[in-house]
Amino acid sequence: MKILVDTNRIIAALIRKGTTRDILFDKSFEFVTPDFTLTEIKEREDELRKKTNLAKEEFDVLLAFILEPIRIVPYKEYEKFIQGCKNEISDLDDVPHLAASIATKAEGIWAHDPHFLEQKKIKVFTNIDMLKLSGKAKPH
């Protein structure tokens, strides 16, 4: 099942080991994210390094590890969908994610960002949804 990963899910996996990181390495999924995600992470690198207490080299290694199961979708693959997505979502930083999800024919976007709920083009999954999809949700 192909799922587009929002930047904030990747950041959550960077900040702490836990459910989000476990889901990222679940072989049930084929993860993709737009190259714009790397731009967003770079812009916040100093803040993220403070939160993780990691030196630059350690941070780079952890980021590479977290990105390993994710295919980075180049802009040229989703560029033609950008314009059509601009009116679908109010946060312009989310437009590349929506466009890349359509371009790659992803079955959904894994995000906890409420802006994605504004659009009707693609399903939005939370961590709980992802655990259910993988069959790993804990029964009540």
Buried (B, 14 or more C-beta within 10 A) or exposed (E): EBBBBBBBBBBBBBBEEEBBBBBBEBEEBBBBBBBBBBEBBEEBBEEBBEEBEBEEEEBEEBBEBBBEBBEBBEEEBBEEBBEEBEEBBEEEBBBBBBBBBBBBEBBBBBBBBEBBEBBEBBBBBEBEBBBEBBEEEEEE
